Amino acid sequence: MSWYRWSGDDLELALRVQPRAPKDAFLGPRGDHYRVAIKAPPVEGKANAALRRFLAEAFGVAPARVTLIGGEQARYKRVRIEDPRIVPIALEPPTPGT
């Protein structure tokens, strides 16, 4: 899957975010991105903040441990989740010792 990669214990995701959705939800993979719906509108960073909170809760980490590493002003984004405690979507676990 090209939409995620493990970097040690951290997880990096390539996302396509749909703002102004009826509810926050994981929609599933499509090509080299994973689709995510967010209720917040894409104005003044509201959708990015909502995305970070949604991912933090879903992966069992604090919002400060979810970093936007690309695509701040775009629907296509890259995020890093530091040492996720929960993996709510189908992924291969990190290889021990990497």
Secondary structure as UniProt FT lines:
FT   TURN            2..3
FT   STRAND          4..7
FT   TURN            8..9
FT   STRAND          10..18
FT   STRAND          25..30
FT   TURN            31..32
FT   STRAND          33..37
FT   TURN            44..45
FT   HELIX           46..59
FT   HELIX           63..65
FT   STRAND          66..70
FT   TURN            72..73
FT   STRAND          76..81
FT   TURN            96..97
//
